[in-house]
Amino acid sequence: MSLFSFVKEAGEKLIDLLTPGNANASDELKKHIETIGLGNPNVHATVEGDKITLTGEVASQEEKEKIVLAAGNISGVGSVDDQLTIAAGAPAVTAAKFVTVESGDTLSAISKRVYGDANKYQKIFDANKPMLKDVNKIYPGQVLRIPE
């Protein structure tokens, strides 16, 4: 249960999701999560201004983190209140770190910064699939998962 901050001006443009008073915000976010390839988890969303609150149950810590990032990496979202729970019986896993992409960053540069080895960029790419589809397609303000 945490509040994550995001760069409000960065991210995918989903105009209807953040429309004030949008009664369909939860369905639209579920559709977005499914569209990027994370399936259709038992997640509900409420939108208040630039904050999305996520509730529901997910299968794993990894799925939870990816859903938080999928919601936060939407243009206009300033924060995500993570109220998601992990299903009973899921293996205990240490939460990943998060890094915000800066101008001029590449996955290799981020890998060098966090692991001390630029060649471990594939580990970051794999940890952010299916949201990332190409190692060369990241943008400033995007938040990425960084596994141990």
Secondary structure as UniProt FT lines:
FT   STRAND          2..5
FT   TURN            8..9
FT   HELIX           15..18
FT   TURN            20..21
FT   TURN            23..24
FT   HELIX           25..35
FT   TURN            36..37
FT   STRAND          42..48
FT   TURN            49..50
FT   STRAND          51..58
FT   HELIX           61..72
FT   TURN            75..76
FT   STRAND          79..86
FT   TURN            88..89
FT   STRAND          97..100
FT   TURN            103..104
FT   HELIX           107..115
FT   HELIX           118..120
FT   HELIX           121..127
FT   TURN            128..131
FT   TURN            135..136
FT   TURN            140..141
FT   STRAND          143..146
//
